[in-house]
Amino acid sequence: MKYISPFRYPGGKSWLVPKIKAIAQEWYPQGLDKIIEPFCGGASVSLDSIAKGWAKKAHLNDLDEKIYNFWNVLIGGIIRVNGLSDSNCFFNCLQRTKTPEDFWCSYPEETSFEPSGSPWEEALKTLILNRTSFTGSIYPALSGKMGKGHTRWNQEKLFKRCQLINEKKDQLDISNLDWFDFLETHQKSNALFYIDPPYITAGKKLYRHYNVSLPDILNTTRKLKGGVIISYEDDEQAEMHAKCQNFWVQRVKMPAGKTELLFLKEPEE
Ligand SMILES: C[S@@+](CC[C@H](N)C(=O)[O-])C[C@H]1O[C@@H](n2cnc3c(N)ncnc32)[C@H](O)[C@@H]1O
């Protein structure tokens, strides 16, 4: 399976996985115990690492409640009175959802920020909105582009990816914190931190939470014990901030030919 994440997440980094894997293997030649993603979104890097075995564990964190709920349902969720978990209900319904319309005909279309259904229903809505909205945003109203015609719903493939992640649940931790509070609890960890914050220019049209300060992220992450890789849009000021905080800067080519920046800090001995 080439891609593990079921999302085609806006700003997703599946294209960067080989580069991050290569850096991880150089920095952690004995093997990587854990990868930590404070801005996980579709978690393409972490999920690849545990599915393909280049990290033993991964911790996914995102401040977005819907994203957190999705991962939480996928790896278990709440057990209900009838003995079925949210995860069971999610998989049963996903199996029946051959087209997004199969789902929307039983549930009202959801574009608001506030959750309105049970955790597993919300999780399925999140996945469907992500796969069918024009930008991949789970808040299509933000960009003004609903784009139901842009359907990328391959039920069989998505089911297999979700199932694989569910099988790896013992290797996954998840949380729903602001990045700063989250990192405070991981200061001494020797994990690899992969940091992919929202970019200033595009963030507000794509995510519910987007207002993060790159200088604050650089200042906080340079004090972590583990290795740090930050991906960011190619921007002169961002590059200058990173260099001032003693990060190595690399320019990487995206598949479409544009470039992005990587800010790197090796793990402490
Ligand atoms: C660029 S996306 C991450 C994409 C991810 N790397 C992938 O491959 O799918 C940034 C994510 O940061 C989350 N986010 C925004 N502000 C945050 C905050 N203060 N703390 C934690 N997560 C936040 C957003 O909800 C969004 O999912």
The ligand as an ORCA input file, in Angstrom:
! r2SCAN-3c Opt
* xyz 0 1
  C      -0.399     21.558      7.523
  S      -1.618     20.692      8.453
  C      -0.783     19.165      8.823
  C      -0.780     18.224      7.651
  C      -0.121     16.884      7.932
  N       1.305     17.009      8.054
  C      -0.460     15.845      6.867
  O       0.445     15.265      6.243
  O      -1.656     15.616      6.638
  C      -1.608     21.577      9.966
  C      -2.526     21.042     11.074
  O      -2.258     21.809     12.267
  C      -3.450     21.848     13.046
  N      -3.321     22.970     14.006
  C      -3.515     24.291     13.785
  N      -3.255     25.014     14.894
  C      -2.868     24.132     15.847
  C      -2.435     24.272     17.199
  N      -2.388     25.482     17.798
  N      -2.060     23.165     17.883
  C      -2.135     21.931     17.297
  N      -2.568     21.736     16.016
  C      -2.914     22.812     15.292
  C      -4.547     22.028     12.016
  O      -5.789     21.600     12.535
  C      -4.034     21.156     10.849
  O      -4.610     19.879     10.915
*
